[in-house]
Amino acid sequence: MRPCYFPLLDGKMAKATQQNTKTHNRHLVLQTIYSNGSISRADIARLTSLTPTTVSSLVAELMEDGLIADVGAKPSGRGKPPILLSVVADARYLVGIDLAGSVLRGSVVDLRGNVVHRSVVNRGDQEGEIVLTLVYQLVDQLLLGIDRPCLGIGIGTPGLVEPQNGRVIYSSNLTWRDVALKDLVEERYQLPVHVANDSQVAALADLTFGNGKGASNLIAILVGRGLGAGIVLDGQVYHGDSFGAGEIGHVVVEDNGEPCTCGRNGCLRTVVGSKVAVKHARQIAERDPQSIYHHLVDSLEDITVDVVLEAYNAGDEATLALIKEAGFHLGKAVAHLVGALNIHRIIITGSMARFGWDFTNAIQKEVSQRVLPALANEIQIEPSSLGQDTVALGAAALLLANELALH
């Protein structure tokens, strides 16, 4: 057999390769500890196929950085019990920002997704450059309350986003076009910043911290002021060829329908969403002098999605009907996603998810009537368990994945 010869690496290349391997192994060890909750060094070596010496060296580094700690001995029937390791949840804090609604929301989150504190800034109908000023105001407020090292800032924003460089290509909600959001925020705060579409980070939130945890495939439908779908395939958020995967809110469903912010008429978001629910609630109140809304507000202009939720929780039949109608319209769109992707796990999030099972059951009913019966039996549609923190938590999860390779 002829001998094989390999070109020698120069010193710089060899050093770079060794560093890449070490970084990969460090991430692998940290991810193994994070995923298992608590685990011994021996079990880390077994699960990762790294040598015990390599594991011990990397564990020592991670402990020195304060990312992990001993949490006591594992009960053992014989011999010396192994020491368990766990990630220190508050070793780093993450800032997650949600730009999806009329209220900009932000959360300081620990490594396990526990919200340390929240802050909000009212956006109203402000657009363009003013929104960027409000983002700075929100981040300033959140950073004031941080007493731990900050891993960075994650941002979930409506619109088409190029995730590699954090550039907002276009957002009709914010009237942003070609905004280098990542660069602008990084320059101001000198912290790592990661940006992605709000629906996509909502999917990441449920995959990392919510009731979609551990799923290989799922769809998160973000229904609020806007509407979009975050799609997870084989454990990875799918962005699409031009970063617009899941932009179902801007698919025309009604010819000659209501005008949409994108410039077209009859988009799905003009028939489903919090603004639509408010509009229909006001119409209910206008038609019916005995409507519950006359008892809840002094003026029809005071009806918000929170007031609609209050009427729903009070058992108002007209409000229940409008919620079911919204579920009917959304179900038609979700059926196409299910037919195309054959994904069983669908999570409804955003402000409309607060209407709970009446909303999701209406979606489920319509999907079941519109897809292949063999597929319909497997579909599970449920409201998110993360509430109004979903996008902020997803932005934090985006940061966690990019900076520490944790998910």
N, C-alpha and C positions, 0 to 999 in steps of 0.2 A: 504494500500500500504506500502510495506516495505521501510524504509528509505535507501537512497543511501549514501555510505561513500566513501570518496576519500582520498588517502594517502596525508599527509602533505608534502609540499616541504620544504627542508632544506633552510636555509638562502641564501646560495650561488646560489642554483638553482632558488629560487624565484627571486633573484636579477637579474640573467641572463635572466630569462623569461621576467621580466619587461623591461629590457634594450632592448631585441629583439623587444618587442611590440612597445616601444618608437621609435626605429630606423625605424621600418616598417612604423609607422604613420608619422614620419618625412619625409621619402621618398615619402609617399603617398601625403602629403601636397605639397611638392616641385614639384612632378610630375604633380599634378593638376594645379598648378600655371603655370608651364612650358608649359603644353599642351594648356591651355586656353589663353595664352598671357598676359592677365590682368584679375583679378577676385577679388571679394570681399571676406572677411572672411566668411560672411554668406553663400555665394554660395559654398565656399570650404567645409563648414560643411555639406551643403545639398548634394553635390556630393560625399563626402567621407563617409558620415554617422558618422563622428566623432562629439563629442559634441563641442559646441561653445567655451567652456573653454579650451578643448584640442587644438583646432585649434589656439586660441589666444596665448597659451603658446608656441606652436611649431613655429608659425609665429614670435614671439618675438625672439626665438633662431636663426631662419634663418636670420632675420634682423640683429641680433648682429654679425652673421658670414659674413654679407655683401652679402649673396646670393640673397636676395630679397629686394625690397624697395617699399614704397608707390609711386604711379604714378599719384595721383590726385583723385578727386571725380568722381563718376559715375553720369551722368545727371539723375535726378529723378524729377518726376512731383510733388511729395509731400513728406513731411518729410525730415529728415536729409539725404543727399545723402551718400551712402556707399563709403568708401575709397577703391580704387583698389590697388592690389598688382601685381608686376611683377618681374620676374627673372632679376637680373642685369647681362647682357650679359658678361661684362668684369670683373666680380667678380673673375673669375678663368680663367687661360689660360691652354690649352691642347696642347701637342706636338703629332702630328701624323706623322708617318714615313711610307714611301712606298718603299719596297725593290724589286718591281716587274720588273724593267727595267734595261737598261744599265746605266741609270742615277738614282741615289738614290735621292728621293724627300722627303722633310719634310716641314711641315707647323705648325705654331703656330696659334691655332684656339680658338675663344671664345666659350662660352657656347651655342651660337646660330648657330655655324658653320660658322661664319664669319672669313675669313682668315686674320690674323693680319700681318704676313709676312711669306715669303717662303725662302727656301734655297735648294740648290742641290749640290750633290757631284758626279762627274763622276766615274762610276764604270768600264765602258768598258767591258772587258771580265774577269775581276778579279774574283776569286772564293775563296772558303774556308775561312781560318782565316783572310785573307786580307780584305774580305768584312766586317767582324766584326769591324776591325779597321776603315774602312770608315763609318760604322754606328756611331761609337763614334764621329768621326769627324763631321758628320752631326748634331748629337744631340748637341754637343758643340756649334756649330754655332747658332743653334736655341735658346738655353738657354741663350746665350749672349744678345739676343734681348728681353728678357722677363722682364717686369717691374710690373707684377702682380703675386699673388700666383699661382704656377703651380700645377695643379691637378695630373699630371703624364704624362706618355709616352705611347702611343699606337703604335703598330707596325703591319703592314700588310706585310707578307712575302710569297713568293711562296713556295709550298710544303705541306707536311702533317704536321699539327700542332696540338698538344694536348692543347686545349685552357685553360684547368683548371690550368695547371702548366707552360704554355708558352714554351713548349719544341718543337723544330723543329725536328720531327722524321726523315724526309728525304726531301731534296730539291735538285732535279737534276739541277735546274737553278744555285744554289749557291754552289753546291757540299757540302752541309751540311748534316751530319748524326748525330742524337742524340745530338743536340746543345741546351743547357739549356739557351735559349736566354733571357727569362724573368729574371732568377736569375742573369745572367751576367750583364744585363743593370741596374737592381735594385741595385746591389752591387756597381756599379760604381757611380750612380747618387743619390742614397738614395731617390728615388721617386717611387710611385706605377707604375708598368709596366704591360701592358696586350698585349698579342700577339695572332694573329689568321691568318689564310690563307688569302692571298690578295684578292681572288675572293669573299670570304665570307664577308670580311669587306667592299668590294665594294658594295655588296648588302645592308649591314648595312648603308652605306653612303647614298644610294638613299632612303632607308626606313626612315632615320632620317632627312636628309637635302635636298633631291633631289625630282625628279618627281615621285618617288614611295612612297612619304610620306603618311602615313596612310593606305597603302595597307596591307591586311592580308597575301596575298601570292604574291610572285614575284620571278623572276629569273633574276639575273644580270650576263651577260656574259662579262667577262674581257678578251679583245682581244688586246694583245700587243706583247711584246717579248715572253710571255707565253700565255696560254689560259686556262680558267677555268670558272666554273659557281658557283655563290653564290646563294643558294636556301633559301628562306624564306617561312616557313610554319606557318600559324596561328600567324604571327607577330614575330616569332623566327627564327634565323638563324639555319639551319639544318646542323649538322656537320657529321653525318653518324656514323656507328658503330666503325670504326677505323679512324674517322676524315677525310675521303677522299671524302665526298660527293661533287659532282660537278667537279671531276677531269676528265673532258671530253677531255682535251688536250692530255692526255696520253692513249686514246682509239685508237687502231689501226684501220684505215679506208682504208689503201692501202696496200695490201700484197706486200712485196718486195719493199716498198716505201723508201723514204729518211730516213737516220738514225736520231734517236731522242736522246736527251741528257739522256733519261731514259735507253738507251741501246737497245731499240727495233727499228724496222723500220716501217715507215708509220703511225705514230701517227697523230692525227688531227692537232696538232700544227706544223707539218711539211708541211701542205698544207694551213693553215690559220694563219695569224699573221703578225706583222710588218716586221720580218726578211724575211718572204716569199714574202711579197709585194716588199721589196727592191730587192730581188733576181730576181723576175720577171721583175721589172723595168730595171734592168741592162741587162737582156736578150733582152728586147724591144730595148734598146739603141744599143746593139751589132748588132741586125738584121737590124736596120733602121738608116742609116746615117743622115736622116732628122728628127730624133726623137727630141722632145722638150728637152730631157735630155741633149743633146749636147750643148744646149744653157744655161742650168741651172748650169751645173758643168763642170769643166775642165777635170775630170777623172771619169770613171765609179765607181771607188772606193769611190768617194765622194757622191754617191747617198745614201741618208738616207731616213727614213720614212718621215721626214720633206720635203725633196725634192720631194718625191712622192706626198705628199699633195699639194705642190706648183704646180706640173704638173696637178694634178686633178683640183685644183681651176682655173687653166688657161684654162680648158675645153679640155684637151688632151683626145682624144677618146680611145687611147690604154690604158691609165691609167684607164679610166672609165671602160673599159672592164675587167681589172685585178681586180678591186674592186668588180665588179659584180660577177666575178668568185669566189672570196673569200667568198662573201655572199652566193653563191650557195652551196659551200662546208660546210659552217657553218650552213646553213639552214637545211641540212640533219641531222646534230647532234642535233640541237635544236628541230627538229620534234620528235625525240625520247624522249627528256625531256618533251615536251608537251603531248605526248601520255601517258607517264608514270605518270605524275603528274597533268595533267589537270590544269595548271596555265596559266592564260590569260595574265598577265602583264610581259613582258620581256624587259629588259633594256640593251642596248649594251654600254659598257664602255671601257676604256683603249685607247691607242693611235689610234687604228683603228676606234674608234667611231667618230673621227674627220672627217671621210669621209661621215658622216651624213646620209641623207635619201637614197642616192643611195645605200649605203651599207646595211642599215636596210631593205629597200624595197626588195632588192635581197634576204635577209634572209627570210623575210615575204612571198615572192612569193614561195620559195621552201618549207617552212613549210606548207603553205596552200595546196600545191599539194601532201603532204605526210601524212597528218593526216586526221582523220575522218572529213568530211565536216562540220558537226554540231559543231565541236570544232574549226575548222579553222575560222569560222565567228566571234568568240569571241576574237581571239588572237590579242594583241596589242604590236607591237615591235617598240621600239623607242630608239634614242641615249640618253645617259645620259646628263643632264643639268649641271653636275658638272665638266666637262672637265678633265684636267690632275690632278686635286686635289682629284679625287674620292677616291683612296686608302688611302691617308693621312687623308682625312675627315672621312673615314670609321674607320680608326684606332683611331681617336679622338672620334668618336661615340661609339666605343667599350669601351674606357676609361670612357666616360660619363655614359654609362649604368652600368658599373661595380662599379664605385666609387660613383655615385649620384643617381643611378637607374632612370636616365632620358633617354627617347627615344622618 
